[in-house]
Amino acid sequence: MLNFVKPLEFASKNQFQNLHKIKDLGKTLLALIERIPQEFEGHKDRLLSLCKGLDEASLEEKKERIKVLLEVAISLGFSRKEPSKNEEPLKEISLEVYQEPKLSLEEYRKAKEELKKSVQFLKGVGPKVAKKLAKKEIHTIEDLLFFLPRDYEDRRRLIPISDLKEGQKAVIFGEVIKSGIAYTSKRKVFEASLTDGTGFITLRWFNFNEFYLKNLLRPGKNFYAVGEVTRFGRTIEMVHPEIIPEGEEEKLELELGKIVPIYSSVEGLSERQIRKIIKNAVEEYADLLENFIPRSFFKKRKLLPLNVAIKNLHFPENEENLSLLKKEESIYHKSLAYDEFFFLELALAFKKGKVKKEKGISFKTDGEKVRSFLAKLPFELTSAQKRVLEEIRRDMASGLPMNRLLQGDVGCGKTVIAFIAALIAIENGYQVAMMAPTEILAEQHYHNFRRYAQLMGVNVALLSGGITPAKKREIYHGLTTGFIDFVIGTHALFQEKVEFKKLGLVIIDEQHRFGVLQRAALREKAKGVTPDTLVMTATPIPRTLGLTIYGDLDLSIIDEMPKGRKPIITKLFLEYNKHKAYEAVKEELRKGHQAYVILPLIEESEKLDLKAVTTYGEELQSKVFPDFKVGILHGKMSSLEKERVMHQFKRKEIDVLISTTVVEVGVDVPNATVMVIEHAERFGLSQLHQLRGRVGRGEDQSYCFLIAYKISMESEAFRRLQILCQTNDGFKIAEEDLKLRGPGDFLGTKQSGYLEFKKADLIKDYQILLWAREDAFSLIEKDPELIQHPILKEELIRRWEERLKLSEIA
């Protein structure tokens, strides 16, 4: 902290009580500001001008100038650093914590069984209280131990009544002078007047049991009271305070003289009851949470084992830094985050190691078909595409199963790379299966790949829910006999009837839309060997998420757009000026280009005032685009209807396509140069970016017009839309989207459960995630089967078997 802030804080302390005692404050400040570091030189003149003449100014002017000086200091980051910020709790931690625990596998299993016991068997609970806890999803003792405080209160010292300040949460002690019913203009209240000799305070209850309070708060009795200080006229008071009679040692020991945890409310239970129940659980069971992560990792990272962290999160010692606890930045919060991340990364490291050991295929990657295909392409691959293709070729030639993620922004050219990988497999006598999340995307891939396949004499088929039973039987037969080289489909590829003669490569598109286990389910269709897997996504995944949902994959990124592509110009319009957006659309249409208009709903909703495809399409045709042909596309149409509309749009029989988000991925019409997104405030950032990627696929300048309704310039929705207007970089957008929405919403419902953490935060705890990944992967490298860590192995199965299909560990 800069020295000139100290005298300012002293002068302003206790509402400027010391100010009249300070001599030559202005002179002192001028001398100190002259010596501020060079990095703040640009602010020196303003600080000096505020200090000049300060000693001669009136008392009120001095106060105003000091306030401004402090505000400037805070805005420049000259805030006082808390002395205990740098890992202060570690000073009190015994080295015994870092000694490896001695426990047999049998003892570990017994401990986990104890933690699975119903919470009703815990002291102070019973069936009735257990039912109340169950409403908070607390069923077992382990659930209760992970029911962590939402906040903490500082009850370490008593505050004299004369020192109380409005808005302060305080602990006081005093004698009841009088108590009883009082009447206001609207209702009766119960009041008790308390004094500690330094002043008086009124304790007030609006909802009360009169008999109980009259009997408890009799004049002459001494009480502790805990609550927020408020003011009513000239009287200071506490409304509905927590009160503890003098002499009730058990309550005093639990509630006062310490940092007290505050839990989320449980209907039918008081704060005090919850604390007492949790204290019993922590004292009896917390040590059973021992997780057997090697102590050397904790020591290296200056963190603590799970059982120690949980005990201190519930009942911290008085020396702890309250600010860090309240902000969830204490060593205990960090240790819990590390524990959660470590087991996820250990699971991913194990899976990655397991796949690498399986029997794979050693493909010849420089065959004639690939050379011929590259020669026939009407464009040259970008340097990023060439780099990624080389990485894929190296994997496919290795004889180990490829397990690679191909990540790239919309329009970067992933499809052609995927086809080359498919061609390598086919030329080696193997079949290829590609899975897409929706029928419309599967159809789009089918049409794109069929164009390449016809060029190279490859038999390609589409297998989705919408095709006829007769056609399905024909495809099943073609896959079994090996006549079909390349099949593209949806979840229909998982069906038992689907059998391959010789599956060698699995391509999965938009993987984050599938459940985690489906990648492995499709690979299991191969016989005898593990096929290579290429996962593709056009949704840029922030690195934080990439280390979690794709942690078992090798990563390839196409970070370069094809030559001639121009950045899409994105503009935001509000309802009052949206006509300007549609005028700009008409200008593009007159040039012979095409346009999309995207809407969030299919039919009118009574609850939400949103434009609907079915009605708005007619309105746009008659009022906005009477001279152009308008078409409609939405998810409730049959596959044949959707295909017919898309073919019409591609053949320019439709000028303006009114659509829901079914065009979000895969649709490729280079002549479409403008997109309007109605009610853009209803969409997530990444989804808006995906939609925007449907234009800008040709050499002409393209545009995306966002139309927002009923949003203020201070709103989060406005900020989100501004980000989209400022950048075309999908990775930057994805990072922002993750910050705004969190991983659950970012990934969608199917994956959100996969990333449910009790306290770990992918954004705030990113450094801890990197530590956990490094440590977990290093452990698997040294002990691939976890033979030397049997208890750790069992804990890993217990936590992640269902979510990451780890049954093969055992």
CORLINZI-V813489 format. One record per residue. N is the residue number from 1. OMEGA is omega in degrees with one decimal (NA if undefined). NEAR is the number of other ideal C-beta (glycine too) atoms within 8 Angstrom. Layout:
<<N	OMEGA	NEAR> <N	OMEGA	NEAR>>
//
This chain:
<<1	-179.4	8> <2	-173.2	10> <3	-174.4	7> <4	179.4	12> <5	-176.6	12> <6	178.9	8> <7	177.8	12> <8	-179.4	13> <9	178.7	10> <10	-178.4	9> <11	-175.8	12> <12	-175.0	12> <13	178.8	8> <14	177.3	5> <15	174.4	4> <16	-179.4	10> <17	-176.7	6> <18	-169.1	10> <19	-176.6	13> <20	-179.1	5> <21	-170.7	5> <22	178.0	10> <23	173.6	4> <24	179.9	7> <25	-179.2	13> <26	-179.6	12> <27	179.5	8> <28	-177.6	9> <29	179.5	14> <30	-179.1	11> <31	-178.4	8> <32	-178.4	12> <33	177.0	12> <34	-175.8	8> <35	-178.1	6> <36	-175.9	11> <37	-176.0	5> <38	-176.9	4> <39	-179.2	4> <40	-176.4	10> <41	-176.4	7> <42	-177.3	4> <43	-173.2	9> <44	-176.7	11> <45	-179.3	6> <46	179.2	8> <47	-179.3	13> <48	-178.9	11> <49	178.6	7> <50	-176.5	11> <51	-178.5	12> <52	178.7	8> <53	-177.1	6> <54	-176.7	12> <55	-178.3	8> <56	-175.1	5> <57	176.3	8> <58	-178.2	5> <59	-177.9	7> <60	178.8	6> <61	177.0	8> <62	-179.3	12> <63	-178.3	11> <64	-179.5	8> <65	178.9	12> <66	177.6	13> <67	-179.9	9> <68	178.9	9> <69	178.8	13> <70	178.1	12> <71	178.4	8> <72	-179.4	12> <73	179.8	13> <74	-178.5	9> <75	178.9	6> <76	177.8	8> <77	179.6	5> <78	-177.4	8> <79	-178.9	7> <80	-179.9	6> <81	-179.2	6> <82	-173.5	8> <83	-175.9	5> <84	-177.2	8> <85	-174.1	8> <86	170.1	4> <87	-178.3	6> <88	-177.9	10> <89	-177.0	14> <90	-179.5	8> <91	-175.1	5> <92	-174.1	6> <93	-179.9	8> <94	178.4	4> <95	178.0	6> <96	179.6	5> <97	-175.2	11> <98	174.8	8> <99	-178.2	7> <100	179.6	5> <101	178.5	6> <102	-177.7	3> <103	178.2	9> <104	178.0	5> <105	-179.8	8> <106	179.1	6> <107	177.1	8> <108	-179.3	14> <109	178.9	9> <110	178.9	8> <111	-179.4	11> <112	176.0	10> <113	177.8	8> <114	-179.3	10> <115	-179.9	13> <116	-178.9	8> <117	177.9	9> <118	-178.5	8> <119	-177.2	15> <120	-179.6	9> <121	178.2	6> <122	178.1	12> <123	178.0	5> <124	-177.9	9> <125	-176.7	11> <126	-173.6	7> <127	-175.7	6> <128	179.7	6> <129	179.1	13> <130	178.5	12> <131	178.5	8> <132	178.6	11> <133	-179.0	14> <134	177.8	9> <135	176.2	8> <136	-177.9	8> <137	175.1	6> <138	-176.9	10> <139	-176.9	8> <140	177.3	11> <141	177.4	14> <142	176.3	9> <143	-177.6	11> <144	179.3	14> <145	178.9	15> <146	171.9	8> <147	-167.9	10> <148	179.5	8> <149	174.7	9> <150	-178.6	6> <151	178.0	7> <152	176.2	12> <153	178.8	9> <154	177.8	7> <155	-173.9	12> <156	-178.3	7> <157	174.9	6> <158	177.5	7> <159	176.6	10> <160	-177.9	10> <161	-179.0	15> <162	-178.3	6> <163	-176.2	7> <164	178.7	14> <165	-179.9	6> <166	179.0	8> <167	-177.6	6> <168	171.5	9> <169	-168.7	8> <170	172.0	10> <171	179.1	11> <172	177.2	15> <173	-179.9	10> <174	-179.5	12> <175	177.6	10> <176	178.7	15> <177	176.9	8> <178	178.2	7> <179	178.6	12> <180	-178.5	7> <181	172.6	8> <182	-177.6	8> <183	171.2	6> <184	-178.5	7> <185	-174.0	2> <186	-172.6	3> <187	175.4	6> <188	-179.8	7> <189	173.3	12> <190	-177.8	13> <191	172.6	12> <192	178.1	11> <193	-174.4	12> <194	174.3	16> <195	174.2	11> <196	-179.5	11> <197	179.2	3> <198	-177.4	7> <199	-177.9	10> <200	175.5	8> <201	177.5	16> <202	172.6	13> <203	-171.2	15> <204	177.3	11> <205	175.8	11> <206	175.0	8> <207	-171.5	4> <208	170.4	9> <209	-171.3	5> <210	-177.8	8> <211	-177.5	6> <212	-176.6	8> <213	179.1	13> <214	-178.9	10> <215	-176.7	6> <216	-171.6	9> <217	179.4	11> <218	177.9	9> <219	-180.0	7> <220	179.6	5> <221	178.3	11> <222	-177.0	8> <223	163.9	14> <224	176.0	13> <225	179.7	15> <226	178.4	15> <227	178.9	12> <228	-178.9	9> <229	176.1	15> <230	-179.7	10> <231	175.5	9> <232	-172.7	6> <233	178.4	4> <234	-174.8	3> <235	171.5	7> <236	-175.6	11> <237	169.5	12> <238	179.2	13> <239	-178.1	10> <240	179.0	8> <241	170.2	9> <242	-178.8	9> <243	179.5	11> <244	179.3	12> <245	174.9	10> <246	176.8	9> <247	178.7	4> <248	-168.2	8> <249	-176.8	6> <250	179.1	6> <251	-179.4	9> <252	-178.6	11> <253	-177.5	8> <254	-167.4	9> <255	-170.7	12> <256	177.0	11> <257	-176.0	8> <258	169.4	8> <259	-172.7	14> <260	178.1	10> <261	176.2	13> <262	-175.8	9> <263	172.2	12> <264	-175.0	6> <265	173.9	6> <266	-175.3	11> <267	177.4	6> <268	178.5	4> <269	177.4	11> <270	176.6	5> <271	-176.9	9> <272	177.8	10> <273	-178.9	10> <274	-178.9	11> <275	-178.0	13> <276	179.7	10> <277	-178.0	14> <278	178.3	14> <279	177.7	11> <280	-179.1	11> <281	-177.9	14> <282	-177.7	13> <283	-174.3	7> <284	-167.8	8> <285	-171.8	12> <286	-178.0	13> <287	178.1	6> <288	178.6	10> <289	179.1	12> <290	-171.0	12> <291	172.7	11> <292	164.6	11> <293	-178.2	12> <294	-176.5	10> <295	-179.9	11> <296	178.3	7> <297	178.8	11> <298	-177.4	15> <299	-179.7	8> <300	-176.4	7> <301	-177.7	10> <302	179.0	8> <303	-173.0	9> <304	176.1	11> <305	-174.2	12> <306	-176.9	12> <307	178.9	12> <308	-179.5	11> <309	-177.6	15> <310	-179.7	15> <311	-176.9	10> <312	174.3	14> <313	179.3	13> <314	-175.2	13> <315	-178.0	8> <316	176.2	12> <317	-177.3	7> <318	-178.0	8> <319	-174.3	6> <320	178.7	12> <321	-175.7	11> <322	-179.0	9> <323	179.8	7> <324	177.4	14> <325	-177.7	14> <326	179.8	8> <327	-178.0	6> <328	179.2	7> <329	-179.7	6> <330	177.5	14> <331	-178.0	13> <332	175.1	15> <333	179.9	14> <334	-180.0	12> <335	178.1	15> <336	177.8	15> <337	179.3	15> <338	179.9	13> <339	-178.9	12> <340	-179.9	12> <341	-175.6	16> <342	-176.7	13> <343	174.0	14> <344	-177.0	12> <345	176.1	16> <346	178.1	13> <347	-179.3	13> <348	178.4	13> <349	179.4	15> <350	179.6	14> <351	-178.4	11> <352	178.8	13> <353	-178.7	11> <354	-179.6	9> <355	-178.0	12> <356	-179.2	9> <357	-178.3	6> <358	179.2	10> <359	-179.8	5> <360	-178.9	12> <361	175.9	12> <362	-177.5	7> <363	166.7	12> <364	-168.5	9> <365	-176.6	9> <366	-176.9	6> <367	-177.1	11> <368	-177.7	6> <369	-178.7	10> <370	179.3	13> <371	-179.1	9> <372	-179.2	9> <373	-179.8	14> <374	179.5	9> <375	-177.2	6> <376	-179.1	7> <377	-179.0	9> <378	179.7	3> <379	177.3	6> <380	176.7	4> <381	175.3	11> <382	-179.4	12> <383	178.0	7> <384	177.1	12> <385	179.3	14> <386	179.8	9> <387	-178.8	9> <388	179.1	13> <389	178.7	11> <390	178.0	8> <391	179.5	11> <392	178.6	16> <393	-179.2	11> <394	177.7	8> <395	-174.8	12> <396	-179.4	15> <397	-167.8	10> <398	-174.3	9> <399	172.5	6> <400	-179.1	9> <401	174.0	12> <402	177.5	13> <403	-167.1	11> <404	174.1	14> <405	175.6	13> <406	-174.2	15> <407	178.6	12> <408	-177.9	11> <409	179.4	13> <410	175.6	11> <411	-175.8	10> <412	176.6	13> <413	177.7	12> <414	-173.9	11> <415	-177.2	9> <416	177.5	11> <417	178.6	14> <418	180.0	13> <419	178.4	12> <420	176.5	13> <421	178.2	14> <422	-178.1	15> <423	177.1	14> <424	-179.2	16> <425	-177.2	15> <426	-179.8	14> <427	176.9	11> <428	176.6	11> <429	-179.2	6> <430	176.6	13> <431	-178.8	17> <432	175.1	15> <433	177.4	16> <434	-179.2	16> <435	177.9	15> <436	-174.0	13> <437	-178.5	9> <438	179.6	9> <439	-176.7	11> <440	177.8	13> <441	176.4	13> <442	179.0	14> <443	-180.0	13> <444	176.8	12> <445	-179.1	14> <446	-179.1	11> <447	178.9	8> <448	-177.9	10> <449	-179.8	15> <450	178.6	9> <451	177.0	8> <452	-175.5	12> <453	179.4	14> <454	179.6	8> <455	-172.6	7> <456	178.9	10> <457	179.7	4> <458	177.8	12> <459	-177.7	9> <460	-178.1	13> <461	177.5	11> <462	178.6	11> <463	179.1	13> <464	-176.3	12> <465	-173.8	7> <466	-176.9	7> <467	-173.5	10> <468	178.7	5> <469	-179.4	5> <470	179.9	6> <471	178.4	8> <472	-179.9	12> <473	179.2	8> <474	-179.9	8> <475	178.5	13> <476	-179.5	11> <477	179.9	9> <478	178.5	11> <479	-179.2	15> <480	-178.0	9> <481	-178.7	7> <482	179.6	8> <483	178.6	6> <484	-179.5	12> <485	-166.3	9> <486	178.5	16> <487	179.5	15> <488	-177.8	14> <489	177.9	14> <490	177.8	13> <491	178.9	8> <492	179.3	11> <493	-179.6	13> <494	-171.9	8> <495	-178.7	6> <496	-176.7	3> <497	-178.0	6> <498	177.1	12> <499	-179.3	8> <500	174.1	12> <501	-175.0	9> <502	-178.2	9> <503	-177.2	14> <504	-178.4	15> <505	175.7	17> <506	176.3	16> <507	-179.8	15> <508	-177.7	15> <509	-179.9	12> <510	-174.9	14> <511	-174.6	13> <512	178.2	11> <513	-180.0	7> <514	168.8	12> <515	-174.5	6> <516	-172.9	11> <517	-171.2	8> <518	176.7	12> <519	-179.7	13> <520	-177.7	8> <521	179.5	8> <522	178.6	13> <523	-177.5	11> <524	176.9	6> <525	178.7	10> <526	-177.7	12> <527	171.8	6> <528	179.7	4> <529	175.6	10> <530	-179.8	9> <531	173.2	13> <532	179.9	16> <533	174.7	14> <534	179.5	14> <535	-179.9	13> <536	170.6	14> <537	173.7	13> <538	176.5	11> <539	179.6	10> <540	-179.3	12> <541	177.5	12> <542	-176.4	10> <543	179.4	6> <544	179.3	11> <545	179.9	15> <546	179.9	13> <547	-178.8	11> <548	-176.4	13> <549	179.6	13> <550	-174.3	13> <551	-179.7	13> <552	-178.3	9> <553	168.8	10> <554	-171.1	9> <555	169.8	9> <556	-179.0	12> <557	170.5	8> <558	-174.0	16> <559	-178.2	7> <560	179.2	8> <561	177.0	7> <562	-179.4	9> <563	176.4	5> <564	179.2	5> <565	178.9	10> <566	176.9	9> <567	179.4	6> <568	177.1	11> <569	-177.1	8> <570	-179.7	12> <571	179.1	10> <572	176.7	10> <573	172.6	11> <574	-171.2	10> <575	-173.8	8> <576	-177.8	4> <577	-177.5	8> <578	178.6	10> <579	178.8	6> <580	178.4	8> <581	-178.0	13> <582	174.4	10> <583	178.7	8> <584	177.2	11> <585	-178.6	13> <586	176.4	11> <587	177.8	8> <588	-179.6	12> <589	179.9	14> <590	177.3	6> <591	-178.8	6> <592	178.5	5> <593	-179.4	11> <594	-174.4	14> <595	170.3	15> <596	166.0	15> <597	-174.6	13> <598	178.7	13> <599	-175.8	14> <600	-177.2	10> <601	178.6	12> <602	-178.6	9> <603	179.9	8> <604	176.5	8> <605	178.6	8> <606	-176.4	3> <607	-176.6	3> <608	179.4	5> <609	-179.6	3> <610	177.0	12> <611	-178.9	8> <612	-175.9	12> <613	-172.3	15> <614	-178.8	11> <615	-176.3	10> <616	177.7	13> <617	179.3	11> <618	-179.6	8> <619	179.1	9> <620	179.9	13> <621	-174.2	10> <622	-172.0	6> <623	-173.3	6> <624	-175.0	8> <625	-177.7	11> <626	-177.4	7> <627	-176.7	3> <628	-178.6	9> <629	-178.8	7> <630	176.7	13> <631	-177.0	11> <632	179.0	11> <633	175.3	15> <634	-171.9	11> <635	-177.8	7> <636	177.0	4> <637	177.1	8> <638	-179.5	6> <639	-179.2	11> <640	179.7	7> <641	-179.6	8> <642	-179.3	14> <643	-179.7	9> <644	-179.2	8> <645	-179.1	14> <646	177.6	12> <647	178.3	8> <648	-179.8	10> <649	179.4	15> <650	-178.7	7> <651	178.7	6> <652	173.3	8> <653	174.5	6> <654	179.1	12> <655	-176.7	10> <656	179.2	16> <657	176.0	16> <658	-170.7	13> <659	167.1	14> <660	-174.5	13> <661	176.6	10> <662	177.4	11> <663	-173.5	12> <664	-179.4	8> <665	167.9	9> <666	-175.4	8> <667	-171.1	9> <668	177.4	8> <669	-174.8	10> <670	-178.4	6> <671	178.3	9> <672	-173.9	16> <673	-178.0	14> <674	178.4	15> <675	173.0	16> <676	176.8	13> <677	178.7	14> <678	-178.1	12> <679	-177.6	13> <680	-179.7	12> <681	-178.5	12> <682	-175.1	6> <683	172.0	12> <684	-177.9	9> <685	-177.4	15> <686	178.6	13> <687	176.5	10> <688	179.3	14> <689	177.4	14> <690	179.1	12> <691	-179.8	16> <692	-178.2	15> <693	176.1	12> <694	174.4	14> <695	-179.1	14> <696	-176.2	12> <697	175.5	12> <698	-177.5	8> <699	-179.0	5> <700	176.0	7> <701	-179.5	6> <702	-173.5	15> <703	171.9	14> <704	-178.7	15> <705	179.3	14> <706	178.6	14> <707	-177.1	14> <708	-177.4	15> <709	171.6	9> <710	173.8	5> <711	178.1	10> <712	-178.9	5> <713	178.3	5> <714	-173.3	4> <715	177.4	8> <716	-179.7	6> <717	179.9	9> <718	179.2	13> <719	-179.1	8> <720	-177.9	13> <721	177.6	14> <722	178.4	9> <723	-178.6	12> <724	179.7	15> <725	-173.2	9> <726	-175.5	5> <727	172.4	7> <728	-177.0	6> <729	-176.3	7> <730	-178.3	12> <731	176.1	9> <732	-179.6	9> <733	-179.7	15> <734	178.6	16> <735	179.0	9> <736	-179.0	11> <737	179.0	13> <738	178.7	15> <739	-175.8	7> <740	-170.3	9> <741	-176.2	10> <742	-173.0	7> <743	-178.3	11> <744	179.6	10> <745	-178.3	9> <746	-175.5	13> <747	-174.3	13> <748	-169.3	9> <749	-173.7	5> <750	-178.2	8> <751	-170.6	12> <752	179.2	12> <753	180.0	6> <754	-176.7	9> <755	177.4	13> <756	178.6	6> <757	-179.8	10> <758	-179.7	7> <759	-177.1	10> <760	179.7	12> <761	-173.5	8> <762	-177.5	14> <763	-176.7	8> <764	-174.7	5> <765	-175.4	12> <766	179.9	9> <767	179.4	6> <768	175.4	13> <769	179.5	16> <770	177.1	9> <771	-177.0	11> <772	179.6	13> <773	-179.2	12> <774	-177.2	8> <775	-178.3	14> <776	-178.9	14> <777	178.6	10> <778	179.2	8> <779	179.9	13> <780	178.0	14> <781	-179.5	8> <782	-175.4	5> <783	-171.0	9> <784	-178.8	8> <785	-177.5	4> <786	-179.8	14> <787	-179.1	6> <788	-178.1	5> <789	-173.9	11> <790	-178.9	9> <791	176.4	10> <792	179.3	13> <793	180.0	10> <794	177.6	11> <795	178.4	12> <796	178.8	15> <797	-178.3	12> <798	-174.9	7> <799	-165.7	8> <800	-175.3	11> <801	-177.2	11> <802	-172.1	5> <803	-177.1	7> <804	177.9	11> <805	-177.2	9> <806	-175.8	12> <807	-177.8	7> <808	177.6	6> <809	-170.5	10> <810	NA	4>>
//
